[in-house]
Amino acid sequence: LLWQLRMSETDLATRQIGELVIGNLDENGFLEASIEEIAVLAGAEEQSSVSLEAVERALTFVQSFDPPGIACTTLRESLLLQLTALGEEPDSLPCIIVRDHWEVFLKRQFPALAKTLAVPLADLEPVVDTIRSLETHPGRRFSRERTPYVEPDVVIAKIGDEYVIQLNDDGLPRLRISRRYRDFLRQWKSEKSETEAQQYVREKMRSAMWLIKCLDQRQKTIYKVADSIIRQQRDFLDHGVDYLRPMVLRNVADDIGMHESTVSRVVSNKYIHTPRGLFPMKFFFHSGITSTQGEDVSSLVVKKRIRKLVEGEEPLHPLSDSTIVKLLENQNLTIARRTVAKYREELRIPSSTLRKRSRE
């Protein structure tokens, strides 16, 4: 943006105010400061008053730069600028919808919108698709933030019929006791009394040994937890998510003979790489639902079945939560309607009413 500004043919005042505008954009390309605030900043730099008209002129100039929709204060304003960049006229249907019927559009009330605009619902669909294709974060692709990459703490590989655990300790420091201080301690053994310096060194030596043992114990605990997960989730590793068993922290804690809080700390922010993919270790800990056949079914499996039912529903006759309950009962799963609603919301699936509106 600064490069475009400095390469443009404009007056010095507009260029200086434009730099202030660009300097007050967030990482998504939206303007965080008001016109009045920029005017005050510009006046402070020039030690003179700057009119709001001059700031608005500079802002409009910056908004003409690439990427389209930059330097706006609202998403609505940004989308209008992007539509203009695509060649849409102010009286075109996409511009009218964004400018005059924004709230109705956000609520996905497309039949009501088509009636208000006096256009067939079928003609409204490509217009809605055009608006949806616009960039909601115009500065996102220029963000300097680096993509975080996950380094698995545990790697599980299948060799023959067995699963082998390998701990990733690349990020752990290689700690050892300095040989110089070990030599000091050996020399001091022959002395009858200890000086204050000798006592200090012995105390720090014990602290260092304790830290090394704690790190070693941490790795052993991670190994035990991973081994317990493998034994309890063997069907998942062999056959996939449909065979994932419900498991809570207490199951693993009882299995390895440790406290539940210890297991919770071990699995927090840890990742495990399996033949089925990379997962947070907390992925394997979730509640279950008892089927009519007496077996416990993981809540993740239930969510997958709900998603599959919704994906296979008739577009104009979406499944209600009560209907999903009955269909799950046919799959030997007894589940309350409020639980279905809870899982549906966690899957970010709209209600049947909203799904119907969006398809009409």
PAPAGU-128547 format. One record per residue (C-alpha): chain; x, y, z; residue number from 0; residue in three letters. Coordinates in steps of 0.5 Angstrom, whole numbers, plus 500, padded with zeros to 3 digits. Example, Ala and Ser with C-alpha at 12.3 -4.5 7.8 and 13.67 -1.06 7.14 Angstrom:
BEGIN
+-------+-----+-----+-----+-----+------+
| kette |  xx |  yy |  zz |  nr | rest |
+-------+-----+-----+-----+-----+------+
|     A | 525 | 491 | 516 |   0 |  Ala |
|     A | 527 | 498 | 514 |   1 |  Ser |
+-------+-----+-----+-----+-----+------+
This chain:
BEGIN
+-------+-----+-----+-----+-----+------+
| kette |  xx |  yy |  zz |  nr | rest |
+-------+-----+-----+-----+-----+------+
|     A | 500 | 500 | 500 |   0 |  Leu |
|     A | 506 | 505 | 502 |   1 |  Leu |
|     A | 509 | 503 | 495 |   2 |  Trp |
|     A | 503 | 505 | 491 |   3 |  Gln |
|     A | 502 | 511 | 495 |   4 |  Leu |
|     A | 509 | 513 | 494 |   5 |  Arg |
|     A | 509 | 512 | 486 |   6 |  Met |
|     A | 502 | 515 | 485 |   7 |  Ser |
|     A | 502 | 522 | 482 |   8 |  Glu |
|     A | 498 | 526 | 488 |   9 |  Thr |
|     A | 500 | 532 | 492 |  10 |  Asp |
|     A | 504 | 532 | 499 |  11 |  Leu |
|     A | 499 | 533 | 504 |  12 |  Ala |
|     A | 495 | 527 | 501 |  13 |  Thr |
|     A | 501 | 523 | 501 |  14 |  Arg |
|     A | 502 | 525 | 508 |  15 |  Gln |
|     A | 495 | 523 | 511 |  16 |  Ile |
|     A | 495 | 517 | 506 |  17 |  Gly |
|     A | 501 | 514 | 510 |  18 |  Glu |
|     A | 497 | 516 | 517 |  19 |  Leu |
|     A | 491 | 512 | 514 |  20 |  Val |
|     A | 496 | 506 | 512 |  21 |  Ile |
|     A | 499 | 506 | 519 |  22 |  Gly |
|     A | 492 | 505 | 522 |  23 |  Asn |
|     A | 490 | 499 | 519 |  24 |  Leu |
|     A | 489 | 492 | 522 |  25 |  Asp |
|     A | 492 | 486 | 520 |  26 |  Glu |
|     A | 486 | 485 | 516 |  27 |  Asn |
|     A | 486 | 491 | 512 |  28 |  Gly |
|     A | 481 | 495 | 516 |  29 |  Phe |
|     A | 481 | 502 | 519 |  30 |  Leu |
|     A | 482 | 502 | 526 |  31 |  Glu |
|     A | 482 | 510 | 527 |  32 |  Ala |
|     A | 476 | 515 | 526 |  33 |  Ser |
|     A | 477 | 521 | 521 |  34 |  Ile |
|     A | 477 | 526 | 526 |  35 |  Glu |
|     A | 483 | 522 | 530 |  36 |  Glu |
|     A | 487 | 522 | 523 |  37 |  Ile |
|     A | 486 | 529 | 522 |  38 |  Ala |
|     A | 488 | 530 | 529 |  39 |  Val |
|     A | 495 | 526 | 528 |  40 |  Leu |
|     A | 496 | 530 | 521 |  41 |  Ala |
|     A | 495 | 536 | 525 |  42 |  Gly |
|     A | 500 | 535 | 530 |  43 |  Ala |
|     A | 505 | 532 | 525 |  44 |  Glu |
|     A | 504 | 539 | 521 |  45 |  Glu |
|     A | 503 | 543 | 527 |  46 |  Gln |
|     A | 497 | 546 | 523 |  47 |  Ser |
|     A | 490 | 544 | 523 |  48 |  Ser |
|     A | 488 | 539 | 518 |  49 |  Val |
|     A | 481 | 539 | 515 |  50 |  Ser |
|     A | 476 | 533 | 515 |  51 |  Leu |
|     A | 475 | 534 | 508 |  52 |  Glu |
|     A | 483 | 533 | 506 |  53 |  Ala |
|     A | 483 | 526 | 511 |  54 |  Val |
|     A | 477 | 524 | 507 |  55 |  Glu |
|     A | 480 | 525 | 500 |  56 |  Arg |
|     A | 486 | 522 | 502 |  57 |  Ala |
|     A | 482 | 516 | 505 |  58 |  Leu |
|     A | 478 | 515 | 499 |  59 |  Thr |
|     A | 485 | 515 | 495 |  60 |  Phe |
|     A | 488 | 510 | 499 |  61 |  Val |
|     A | 481 | 506 | 498 |  62 |  Gln |
|     A | 483 | 506 | 491 |  63 |  Ser |
|     A | 489 | 501 | 492 |  64 |  Phe |
|     A | 490 | 494 | 491 |  65 |  Asp |
|     A | 487 | 490 | 494 |  66 |  Pro |
|     A | 480 | 492 | 493 |  67 |  Pro |
|     A | 476 | 493 | 500 |  68 |  Gly |
|     A | 482 | 496 | 504 |  69 |  Ile |
|     A | 482 | 501 | 509 |  70 |  Ala |
|     A | 474 | 501 | 510 |  71 |  Cys |
|     A | 471 | 501 | 517 |  72 |  Thr |
|     A | 466 | 496 | 516 |  73 |  Thr |
|     A | 465 | 490 | 512 |  74 |  Leu |
|     A | 459 | 492 | 509 |  75 |  Arg |
|     A | 463 | 498 | 506 |  76 |  Glu |
|     A | 469 | 494 | 504 |  77 |  Ser |
|     A | 464 | 489 | 500 |  78 |  Leu |
|     A | 461 | 495 | 496 |  79 |  Leu |
|     A | 468 | 497 | 494 |  80 |  Leu |
|     A | 470 | 490 | 492 |  81 |  Gln |
|     A | 463 | 490 | 488 |  82 |  Leu |
|     A | 465 | 497 | 485 |  83 |  Thr |
|     A | 472 | 494 | 483 |  84 |  Ala |
|     A | 469 | 488 | 480 |  85 |  Leu |
|     A | 465 | 493 | 475 |  86 |  Gly |
|     A | 458 | 493 | 479 |  87 |  Glu |
|     A | 454 | 499 | 478 |  88 |  Glu |
|     A | 451 | 502 | 484 |  89 |  Pro |
|     A | 444 | 500 | 482 |  90 |  Asp |
|     A | 446 | 493 | 481 |  91 |  Ser |
|     A | 443 | 488 | 485 |  92 |  Leu |
|     A | 449 | 486 | 489 |  93 |  Pro |
|     A | 450 | 493 | 491 |  94 |  Cys |
|     A | 443 | 494 | 493 |  95 |  Ile |
|     A | 443 | 488 | 497 |  96 |  Ile |
|     A | 449 | 490 | 501 |  97 |  Val |
|     A | 448 | 497 | 501 |  98 |  Arg |
|     A | 440 | 497 | 503 |  99 |  Asp |
|     A | 438 | 490 | 505 | 100 |  His |
|     A | 445 | 488 | 509 | 101 |  Trp |
|     A | 441 | 486 | 515 | 102 |  Glu |
|     A | 436 | 481 | 511 | 103 |  Val |
|     A | 442 | 478 | 507 | 104 |  Phe |
|     A | 446 | 477 | 514 | 105 |  Leu |
|     A | 439 | 473 | 517 | 106 |  Lys |
|     A | 439 | 469 | 510 | 107 |  Arg |
|     A | 432 | 471 | 509 | 108 |  Gln |
|     A | 433 | 470 | 502 | 109 |  Phe |
|     A | 425 | 469 | 500 | 110 |  Pro |
|     A | 423 | 475 | 503 | 111 |  Ala |
|     A | 429 | 479 | 500 | 112 |  Leu |
|     A | 427 | 476 | 493 | 113 |  Ala |
|     A | 420 | 479 | 494 | 114 |  Lys |
|     A | 422 | 486 | 497 | 115 |  Thr |
|     A | 427 | 486 | 491 | 116 |  Leu |
|     A | 421 | 484 | 486 | 117 |  Ala |
|     A | 426 | 478 | 483 | 118 |  Val |
|     A | 425 | 471 | 482 | 119 |  Pro |
|     A | 428 | 467 | 488 | 120 |  Leu |
|     A | 432 | 463 | 482 | 121 |  Ala |
|     A | 435 | 469 | 480 | 122 |  Asp |
|     A | 437 | 471 | 487 | 123 |  Leu |
|     A | 442 | 465 | 488 | 124 |  Glu |
|     A | 448 | 467 | 483 | 125 |  Pro |
|     A | 447 | 474 | 486 | 126 |  Val |
|     A | 448 | 471 | 493 | 127 |  Val |
|     A | 454 | 467 | 490 | 128 |  Asp |
|     A | 457 | 473 | 488 | 129 |  Thr |
|     A | 457 | 477 | 495 | 130 |  Ile |
|     A | 459 | 471 | 498 | 131 |  Arg |
|     A | 465 | 470 | 494 | 132 |  Ser |
|     A | 468 | 477 | 496 | 133 |  Leu |
|     A | 474 | 477 | 501 | 134 |  Glu |
|     A | 471 | 479 | 508 | 135 |  Thr |
|     A | 479 | 480 | 510 | 136 |  His |
|     A | 482 | 484 | 505 | 137 |  Pro |
|     A | 489 | 485 | 508 | 138 |  Gly |
|     A | 489 | 477 | 510 | 139 |  Arg |
|     A | 493 | 475 | 504 | 140 |  Arg |
|     A | 499 | 480 | 506 | 141 |  Phe |
|     A | 499 | 479 | 513 | 142 |  Ser |
|     A | 506 | 478 | 516 | 143 |  Arg |
|     A | 504 | 472 | 521 | 144 |  Glu |
|     A | 507 | 466 | 520 | 145 |  Arg |
|     A | 503 | 459 | 520 | 146 |  Thr |
|     A | 504 | 455 | 526 | 147 |  Pro |
|     A | 506 | 448 | 525 | 148 |  Tyr |
|     A | 505 | 443 | 530 | 149 |  Val |
|     A | 511 | 438 | 532 | 150 |  Glu |
|     A | 508 | 432 | 535 | 151 |  Pro |
|     A | 510 | 430 | 542 | 152 |  Asp |
|     A | 509 | 423 | 540 | 153 |  Val |
|     A | 509 | 419 | 534 | 154 |  Val |
|     A | 506 | 412 | 533 | 155 |  Ile |
|     A | 508 | 407 | 528 | 156 |  Ala |
|     A | 505 | 401 | 526 | 157 |  Lys |
|     A | 510 | 395 | 525 | 158 |  Ile |
|     A | 507 | 389 | 523 | 159 |  Gly |
|     A | 501 | 388 | 527 | 160 |  Asp |
|     A | 504 | 392 | 533 | 161 |  Glu |
|     A | 504 | 399 | 534 | 162 |  Tyr |
|     A | 510 | 402 | 536 | 163 |  Val |
|     A | 511 | 409 | 540 | 164 |  Ile |
|     A | 517 | 414 | 539 | 165 |  Gln |
|     A | 517 | 420 | 543 | 166 |  Leu |
|     A | 519 | 427 | 540 | 167 |  Asn |
|     A | 525 | 430 | 544 | 168 |  Asp |
|     A | 528 | 434 | 539 | 169 |  Asp |
|     A | 525 | 440 | 543 | 170 |  Gly |
|     A | 528 | 438 | 550 | 171 |  Leu |
|     A | 534 | 441 | 552 | 172 |  Pro |
|     A | 540 | 436 | 553 | 173 |  Arg |
|     A | 542 | 437 | 561 | 174 |  Leu |
|     A | 548 | 434 | 565 | 175 |  Arg |
|     A | 552 | 436 | 571 | 176 |  Ile |
|     A | 558 | 440 | 569 | 177 |  Ser |
|     A | 564 | 436 | 570 | 178 |  Arg |
|     A | 568 | 442 | 574 | 179 |  Arg |
|     A | 563 | 442 | 579 | 180 |  Tyr |
|     A | 563 | 434 | 580 | 181 |  Arg |
|     A | 570 | 435 | 581 | 182 |  Asp |
|     A | 569 | 440 | 586 | 183 |  Phe |
|     A | 565 | 435 | 590 | 184 |  Leu |
|     A | 570 | 430 | 590 | 185 |  Arg |
|     A | 575 | 434 | 592 | 186 |  Gln |
|     A | 571 | 436 | 598 | 187 |  Trp |
|     A | 569 | 430 | 601 | 188 |  Lys |
|     A | 576 | 429 | 604 | 189 |  Ser |
|     A | 575 | 435 | 608 | 190 |  Glu |
|     A | 572 | 435 | 615 | 191 |  Lys |
|     A | 568 | 441 | 615 | 192 |  Ser |
|     A | 564 | 445 | 609 | 193 |  Glu |
|     A | 565 | 452 | 608 | 194 |  Thr |
|     A | 559 | 456 | 606 | 195 |  Glu |
|     A | 561 | 456 | 598 | 196 |  Ala |
|     A | 561 | 448 | 599 | 197 |  Gln |
|     A | 554 | 448 | 602 | 198 |  Gln |
|     A | 551 | 453 | 596 | 199 |  Tyr |
|     A | 554 | 448 | 591 | 200 |  Val |
|     A | 551 | 442 | 594 | 201 |  Arg |
|     A | 545 | 445 | 594 | 202 |  Glu |
|     A | 545 | 447 | 587 | 203 |  Lys |
|     A | 547 | 440 | 585 | 204 |  Met |
|     A | 541 | 437 | 588 | 205 |  Arg |
|     A | 537 | 442 | 585 | 206 |  Ser |
|     A | 540 | 440 | 578 | 207 |  Ala |
|     A | 539 | 433 | 579 | 208 |  Met |
|     A | 532 | 434 | 581 | 209 |  Trp |
|     A | 530 | 438 | 575 | 210 |  Leu |
|     A | 534 | 432 | 570 | 211 |  Ile |
|     A | 530 | 427 | 574 | 212 |  Lys |
|     A | 523 | 431 | 573 | 213 |  Cys |
|     A | 524 | 432 | 565 | 214 |  Leu |
|     A | 526 | 424 | 565 | 215 |  Asp |
|     A | 519 | 422 | 569 | 216 |  Gln |
|     A | 515 | 427 | 564 | 217 |  Arg |
|     A | 518 | 423 | 558 | 218 |  Gln |
|     A | 516 | 417 | 562 | 219 |  Lys |
|     A | 509 | 419 | 564 | 220 |  Thr |
|     A | 508 | 421 | 556 | 221 |  Ile |
|     A | 510 | 414 | 554 | 222 |  Tyr |
|     A | 505 | 411 | 559 | 223 |  Lys |
|     A | 499 | 415 | 557 | 224 |  Val |
|     A | 500 | 414 | 550 | 225 |  Ala |
|     A | 501 | 407 | 551 | 226 |  Asp |
|     A | 494 | 407 | 555 | 227 |  Ser |
|     A | 491 | 410 | 549 | 228 |  Ile |
|     A | 494 | 405 | 544 | 229 |  Ile |
|     A | 491 | 399 | 548 | 230 |  Arg |
|     A | 484 | 403 | 549 | 231 |  Gln |
|     A | 483 | 405 | 542 | 232 |  Gln |
|     A | 486 | 400 | 538 | 233 |  Arg |
|     A | 480 | 399 | 534 | 234 |  Asp |
|     A | 480 | 406 | 532 | 235 |  Phe |
|     A | 487 | 406 | 530 | 236 |  Leu |
|     A | 486 | 399 | 526 | 237 |  Asp |
|     A | 479 | 401 | 523 | 238 |  His |
|     A | 478 | 409 | 523 | 239 |  Gly |
|     A | 473 | 414 | 527 | 240 |  Val |
|     A | 467 | 410 | 527 | 241 |  Asp |
|     A | 471 | 405 | 532 | 242 |  Tyr |
|     A | 473 | 411 | 537 | 243 |  Leu |
|     A | 471 | 409 | 544 | 244 |  Arg |
|     A | 469 | 413 | 549 | 245 |  Pro |
|     A | 474 | 415 | 554 | 246 |  Met |
|     A | 475 | 420 | 560 | 247 |  Val |
|     A | 482 | 422 | 564 | 248 |  Leu |
|     A | 480 | 417 | 569 | 249 |  Arg |
|     A | 480 | 411 | 565 | 250 |  Asn |
|     A | 487 | 413 | 563 | 251 |  Val |
|     A | 489 | 415 | 570 | 252 |  Ala |
|     A | 487 | 408 | 573 | 253 |  Asp |
|     A | 490 | 404 | 568 | 254 |  Asp |
|     A | 497 | 407 | 569 | 255 |  Ile |
|     A | 496 | 408 | 576 | 256 |  Gly |
|     A | 497 | 416 | 576 | 257 |  Met |
|     A | 492 | 421 | 579 | 258 |  His |
|     A | 487 | 424 | 574 | 259 |  Glu |
|     A | 490 | 431 | 574 | 260 |  Ser |
|     A | 497 | 429 | 572 | 261 |  Thr |
|     A | 494 | 426 | 566 | 262 |  Val |
|     A | 491 | 432 | 565 | 263 |  Ser |
|     A | 497 | 436 | 565 | 264 |  Arg |
|     A | 501 | 431 | 561 | 265 |  Val |
|     A | 496 | 431 | 555 | 266 |  Val |
|     A | 495 | 439 | 555 | 267 |  Ser |
|     A | 497 | 442 | 549 | 268 |  Asn |
|     A | 501 | 435 | 546 | 269 |  Lys |
|     A | 500 | 432 | 540 | 270 |  Tyr |
|     A | 500 | 425 | 537 | 271 |  Ile |
|     A | 501 | 423 | 530 | 272 |  His |
|     A | 498 | 416 | 528 | 273 |  Thr |
|     A | 497 | 412 | 522 | 274 |  Pro |
|     A | 490 | 416 | 522 | 275 |  Arg |
|     A | 493 | 423 | 522 | 276 |  Gly |
|     A | 495 | 428 | 527 | 277 |  Leu |
|     A | 491 | 429 | 533 | 278 |  Phe |
|     A | 491 | 433 | 540 | 279 |  Pro |
|     A | 492 | 428 | 545 | 280 |  Met |
|     A | 486 | 431 | 548 | 281 |  Lys |
|     A | 482 | 428 | 542 | 282 |  Phe |
|     A | 481 | 421 | 545 | 283 |  Phe |
|     A | 478 | 424 | 551 | 284 |  Phe |
|     A | 470 | 425 | 551 | 285 |  His |
|     A | 464 | 422 | 553 | 286 |  Ser |
|     A | 460 | 417 | 551 | 287 |  Gly |
|     A | 453 | 414 | 549 | 288 |  Ile |
|     A | 450 | 408 | 551 | 289 |  Thr |
|     A | 447 | 404 | 545 | 290 |  Ser |
|     A | 441 | 400 | 545 | 291 |  Thr |
|     A | 446 | 394 | 545 | 292 |  Gln |
|     A | 449 | 396 | 551 | 293 |  Gly |
|     A | 455 | 398 | 548 | 294 |  Glu |
|     A | 458 | 405 | 549 | 295 |  Asp |
|     A | 459 | 410 | 543 | 296 |  Val |
|     A | 463 | 416 | 543 | 297 |  Ser |
|     A | 460 | 422 | 542 | 298 |  Ser |
|     A | 465 | 424 | 536 | 299 |  Leu |
|     A | 462 | 418 | 533 | 300 |  Val |
|     A | 455 | 421 | 534 | 301 |  Val |
|     A | 457 | 427 | 531 | 302 |  Lys |
|     A | 459 | 424 | 525 | 303 |  Lys |
|     A | 453 | 420 | 524 | 304 |  Arg |
|     A | 449 | 427 | 525 | 305 |  Ile |
|     A | 453 | 430 | 520 | 306 |  Arg |
|     A | 452 | 425 | 515 | 307 |  Lys |
|     A | 444 | 425 | 516 | 308 |  Leu |
|     A | 444 | 432 | 515 | 309 |  Val |
|     A | 448 | 432 | 509 | 310 |  Glu |
|     A | 444 | 427 | 506 | 311 |  Gly |
|     A | 437 | 430 | 507 | 312 |  Glu |
|     A | 432 | 433 | 502 | 313 |  Glu |
|     A | 434 | 440 | 501 | 314 |  Pro |
|     A | 427 | 443 | 501 | 315 |  Leu |
|     A | 425 | 438 | 507 | 316 |  His |
|     A | 431 | 439 | 512 | 317 |  Pro |
|     A | 431 | 434 | 518 | 318 |  Leu |
|     A | 429 | 437 | 525 | 319 |  Ser |
|     A | 432 | 435 | 531 | 320 |  Asp |
|     A | 426 | 431 | 533 | 321 |  Ser |
|     A | 427 | 427 | 526 | 322 |  Thr |
|     A | 434 | 426 | 527 | 323 |  Ile |
|     A | 433 | 423 | 534 | 324 |  Val |
|     A | 428 | 418 | 531 | 325 |  Lys |
|     A | 433 | 416 | 525 | 326 |  Leu |
|     A | 439 | 415 | 531 | 327 |  Leu |
|     A | 434 | 410 | 534 | 328 |  Glu |
|     A | 434 | 406 | 528 | 329 |  Asn |
|     A | 441 | 406 | 529 | 330 |  Gln |
|     A | 441 | 403 | 536 | 331 |  Asn |
|     A | 442 | 410 | 539 | 332 |  Leu |
|     A | 438 | 413 | 544 | 333 |  Thr |
|     A | 439 | 420 | 545 | 334 |  Ile |
|     A | 435 | 426 | 547 | 335 |  Ala |
|     A | 433 | 432 | 543 | 336 |  Arg |
|     A | 437 | 437 | 547 | 337 |  Arg |
|     A | 443 | 433 | 546 | 338 |  Thr |
|     A | 442 | 433 | 538 | 339 |  Val |
|     A | 441 | 440 | 538 | 340 |  Ala |
|     A | 448 | 441 | 543 | 341 |  Lys |
|     A | 452 | 437 | 538 | 342 |  Tyr |
|     A | 449 | 440 | 532 | 343 |  Arg |
|     A | 451 | 447 | 534 | 344 |  Glu |
|     A | 458 | 444 | 536 | 345 |  Glu |
|     A | 458 | 442 | 529 | 346 |  Leu |
|     A | 456 | 449 | 527 | 347 |  Arg |
|     A | 450 | 446 | 523 | 348 |  Ile |
|     A | 444 | 451 | 523 | 349 |  Pro |
|     A | 437 | 449 | 525 | 350 |  Ser |
|     A | 433 | 446 | 520 | 351 |  Ser |
|     A | 429 | 453 | 519 | 352 |  Thr |
|     A | 435 | 456 | 517 | 353 |  Leu |
|     A | 437 | 451 | 513 | 354 |  Arg |
|     A | 431 | 451 | 509 | 355 |  Lys |
|     A | 431 | 458 | 508 | 356 |  Arg |
|     A | 438 | 458 | 505 | 357 |  Ser |
|     A | 436 | 453 | 500 | 358 |  Arg |
|     A | 429 | 456 | 498 | 359 |  Glu |
+-------+-----+-----+-----+-----+------+
